[in-house]
Amino acid sequence: MPSSKVLVIDDDASIHRAVERRLEDVVDQVLKTDSPTKGIQVASQEKPDVILLDVNMPQLDGFKVCRLLKESPATRDVQILFLTADSNPDNLAKALDAGASDYISKPFNAVELEARVRVALRTKQMIDLLQERARIDALTGLKNRAAMDDALFAATSAYHRTGQLLSLLMIDLDHFKKINDTYGHGVGDDVIRRVGMSIQTGRRPYDTACRFGGDEFGVILIHNESDPGAACSKQIAERIINGINQIKLRTGGDEIDVACSGGLALASDMPEGFEPADLFKAADEALYEAKSEGRNRLVVATPGD
């Protein structure tokens, strides 16, 4: 299970000590700050599961901090519990309207604090699980298009920032419509599942594979100093494509041979400052070229030609 974190944003040091003492057996790490502005920064960087947030603080009150945290994609799913000595129902309602999932009255009861934090942790874990499942293609178990877009953005950013090499392989099955039309969509689904398994086998643990939809797939290949350049990219891409081309399925008395075409684009061949969409376009155009040249082959993109 991933490590759990709680962030305390409160200008009272005694609250920090009390929370840390009471939650030492509940969470793996308790982060603390007495500044609401610093708290927002820490939350964005550390991505805690739960934030215990004081209502009355200098500079920014807890309501404003909560709204800012909920507006940020980096922290909007964090569970926020207000710490408040205010028992006014209108203010408690205001806290929930700001995006808090619960509140704890000051001075807090230790058992209540532990219980409410445990509930918040379970809620956060459920949100994370549902989000992860929403990024998985149900038929193949590969990442879906949304997850692939995020991974390609991160890989491209790493390339521009650190020089971390990458390439993008696009794959499309050859004559897949004929398989569906001849044998039905059930057999077509079996083909897609087998292709997904083959791609998982052919990729390396640090590559990201996805199903874009239909019979189209993508693989982000990440390279390091031990496997740089076009030769390694092409080798891995050919291994993945050859694995797909070896798939055979039997249905009734027929044997179905699976074949595919691939387009490969290398970040190192792209113009300076390229965007993820540019790399995708280059790989997709190489895939189109592979189809035009007769299918069942890999074409490496040559941007600028």
C-alpha positions in Angstrom: 0.0 0.0 0.0 1.4 3.5 -0.8 2.6 5.5 2.1 0.1 7.9 3.7 0.6 11.5 4.4 -1.2 14.1 6.5 -0.4 17.8 6.2 -1.3 20.1 9.2 -1.8 23.8 8.3 -2.2 25.6 11.6 -0.4 28.5 13.3 -0.6 26.8 16.7 2.6 24.7 17.3 0.8 22.8 20.1 -1.7 21.5 17.5 1.2 20.3 15.4 2.6 18.3 18.3 -0.8 16.9 19.4 -1.7 15.8 15.9 1.7 14.2 15.2 1.5 12.3 18.5 -2.1 11.0 18.0 -1.6 10.0 14.3 1.8 8.3 14.6 0.1 4.9 14.3 -2.4 6.0 11.7 -0.3 7.5 9.0 3.3 7.2 7.8 4.1 10.9 7.7 2.8 14.1 9.3 3.9 17.3 7.6 3.4 20.6 9.4 3.4 24.3 8.6 2.1 27.4 10.3 1.7 29.4 7.1 -1.3 29.1 4.8 0.8 30.2 1.8 3.5 27.7 2.6 0.8 25.1 3.2 -0.5 25.5 -0.3 3.1 25.0 -1.7 3.7 22.0 0.5 0.4 20.4 -0.6 1.2 20.9 -4.3 4.7 19.4 -3.9 4.1 16.6 -1.4 0.5 15.7 -2.4 -0.7 14.5 1.0 -3.8 12.3 1.3 -5.4 14.4 4.1 -5.0 18.1 5.1 -6.0 19.3 8.6 -6.7 22.9 8.0 -7.2 25.6 10.6 -10.0 28.1 9.9 -8.6 31.2 11.6 -5.1 32.1 10.3 -3.2 35.3 9.4 -2.9 36.3 5.7 -5.4 33.7 4.4 -8.3 32.2 6.3 -9.0 28.4 6.0 -11.9 28.9 3.7 -9.8 30.7 1.1 -7.0 28.2 1.4 -9.5 25.4 0.9 -10.9 26.9 -2.2 -7.4 27.4 -3.7 -6.5 23.8 -3.0 -9.7 22.6 -4.6 -9.1 24.7 -7.7 -5.7 23.2 -8.3 -5.5 19.9 -10.3 -2.6 18.9 -8.1 -4.5 19.0 -4.8 -8.2 19.0 -5.7 -8.7 15.3 -4.6 -6.9 15.8 -1.2 -9.3 15.3 1.7 -9.5 18.4 3.7 -10.7 18.4 7.4 -11.2 21.8 9.0 -9.9 22.3 12.5 -12.2 24.9 14.2 -13.3 26.1 17.6 -16.4 27.6 16.0 -19.6 25.7 16.5 -21.7 28.2 14.5 -23.7 26.0 12.0 -23.5 28.6 9.3 -19.7 28.7 9.4 -19.5 24.9 9.5 -21.7 24.8 6.4 -19.4 27.4 4.8 -16.5 25.1 5.5 -18.2 22.2 3.7 -19.3 24.5 0.8 -15.6 25.5 0.4 -14.8 21.9 -0.4 -13.9 20.4 3.0 -15.0 16.8 3.5 -15.4 17.1 7.2 -14.4 19.2 10.3 -13.0 18.5 13.7 -13.9 20.7 16.7 -11.1 22.3 18.8 -10.0 21.2 21.3 -10.3 17.9 19.5 -10.9 14.5 21.0 -8.0 12.2 20.2 -10.2 9.2 19.4 -12.4 11.4 17.1 -9.3 12.8 15.3 -8.0 9.3 14.6 -11.4 8.1 13.4 -12.1 11.0 11.1 -8.6 10.8 9.6 -9.0 7.1 9.0 -12.3 7.7 7.2 -10.6 10.5 5.1 -7.7 8.1 4.2 -10.1 5.4 3.0 -12.0 8.0 0.9 -8.8 9.2 -0.7 -7.7 5.6 -1.4 -11.1 4.9 -3.1 -10.8 8.1 -5.2 -7.3 7.1 -6.3 -8.5 3.6 -7.2 -11.4 4.8 -9.2 -9.2 7.3 -11.1 -6.7 4.6 -11.9 -9.4 2.3 -13.2 -10.8 5.2 -15.3 -7.4 5.4 -17.0 -7.2 1.7 -17.9 -8.7 0.2 -21.1 -11.1 -2.5 -19.9 -10.5 -4.9 -22.8 -6.7 -5.0 -22.8 -5.6 -3.8 -19.4 -3.4 -1.2 -21.1 -3.5 2.5 -20.4 -6.2 4.4 -22.2 -5.9 7.5 -24.4 -6.2 10.0 -21.5 -3.5 8.2 -19.5 -1.3 8.1 -22.6 -1.7 11.8 -23.3 -0.5 12.5 -19.7 2.4 10.1 -20.0 3.5 11.6 -23.4 3.3 15.1 -21.9 5.5 14.1 -18.9 8.0 12.3 -21.1 8.3 15.2 -23.5 8.7 17.6 -20.7 11.5 15.4 -19.2 13.2 15.4 -22.6 13.2 19.2 -22.9 14.2 19.6 -19.2 16.9 16.8 -18.8 17.5 15.3 -22.2 15.8 12.0 -21.2 15.4 10.3 -24.6 12.1 9.0 -25.8 10.4 7.8 -28.9 6.7 7.1 -29.8 5.5 3.9 -31.5 2.1 3.9 -33.1 0.6 0.6 -34.1 -2.5 -0.2 -36.2 -3.8 -3.8 -37.0 -3.9 -4.7 -40.6 -7.3 -5.7 -42.1 -8.9 -5.8 -38.6 -12.3 -4.8 -40.0 -12.3 -8.0 -42.1 -11.8 -10.1 -39.0 -14.7 -8.4 -37.3 -16.9 -8.7 -40.4 -16.0 -12.4 -41.0 -15.9 -13.8 -37.5 -17.9 -11.3 -35.4 -16.9 -8.8 -32.7 -16.4 -11.5 -30.1 -13.5 -12.9 -32.0 -12.3 -9.3 -32.8 -12.3 -8.6 -29.0 -10.2 -11.8 -28.5 -7.7 -10.4 -31.1 -7.5 -7.1 -29.3 -6.9 -8.8 -26.0 -4.1 -10.9 -27.4 -2.5 -7.9 -29.0 -2.6 -6.1 -25.7 -0.9 -9.1 -24.0 1.7 -9.2 -26.7 2.5 -5.5 -26.3 2.8 -5.9 -22.5 5.3 -8.7 -23.1 7.3 -6.9 -25.7 7.7 -3.6 -23.9 10.1 -2.9 -21.1 8.9 -2.1 -17.5 9.5 1.6 -17.9 7.8 2.0 -21.3 4.1 3.1 -21.4 1.7 1.2 -23.6 -1.9 2.1 -24.3 -4.9 1.3 -26.5 -6.0 4.5 -28.3 -9.3 2.9 -29.3 -10.4 0.4 -31.9 -7.4 -1.5 -33.2 -4.9 1.3 -32.6 -2.2 1.2 -30.0 0.7 3.4 -28.8 3.9 2.8 -26.8 6.1 5.5 -25.3 9.7 4.1 -25.3 12.0 5.7 -22.7 15.8 5.4 -23.3 18.8 6.0 -21.1 22.6 6.1 -21.6 22.8 2.3 -22.0 20.3 2.2 -24.9 20.3 5.5 -26.7 19.4 6.5 -30.2 17.5 5.2 -33.2 19.0 1.7 -33.2 17.5 0.8 -29.8 14.2 2.5 -30.6 13.8 0.5 -33.8 14.9 -2.7 -32.1 12.3 -2.4 -29.4 9.6 -1.3 -31.9 10.4 -4.3 -34.2 10.3 -6.7 -31.3 6.8 -5.4 -30.3 5.5 -5.6 -33.9 7.0 -9.0 -34.5 5.3 -10.3 -31.4 1.9 -9.1 -32.7 2.6 -10.6 -36.1 3.2 -14.0 -34.5 -0.3 -14.1 -33.0 -2.6 -16.9 -34.3 -6.1 -17.6 -33.2 -8.3 -20.6 -34.1 -12.0 -20.1 -34.4 -14.1 -23.0 -35.7 -12.0 -24.6 -38.4 -10.1 -21.4 -39.3 -6.8 -20.0 -38.2 -6.6 -16.2 -38.0 -3.2 -14.6 -38.6 -2.8 -11.2 -37.0 -0.6 -8.5 -38.7 0.1 -4.9 -37.9 1.8 -1.8 -39.2 3.9 0.6 -37.1 5.1 4.2 -37.2 8.0 5.3 -35.0 9.0 8.9 -34.2 12.2 9.8 -32.2 12.3 12.9 -30.0 15.9 13.4 -31.1 14.8 13.8 -34.7 12.2 16.4 -33.9 12.7 20.2 -34.2 13.8 22.0 -31.1 11.0 22.8 -28.7 8.5 20.3 -30.2 5.2 19.6 -28.4 3.8 16.2 -27.6 1.3 16.6 -30.4 4.2 17.1 -32.8 5.7 13.8 -31.8 2.3 12.1 -32.1 1.8 13.6 -35.6 5.2 12.4 -36.8 4.5 8.8 -35.5 1.0 8.8 -37.0 2.3 10.0 -40.4 4.9 7.2 -40.3 2.2 4.8 -39.6 0.1 6.1 -42.5 3.2 5.6 -44.7 3.6 2.0 -43.5 0.0 1.4 -44.5 0.5 3.0 -47.9 3.6 0.9 -48.6 1.7 -2.3 -48.2 1.2 -2.8 -44.4 2.9 -5.3 -42.1 5.9 -3.2 -41.6 7.6 -0.5 -39.5 8.4 3.0 -40.8 10.6 5.4 -38.9 9.5 9.1 -39.2 11.8 11.5 -40.9 10.5 15.0 -39.8 11.2 17.8 -42.2 11.4 15.6 -45.3 
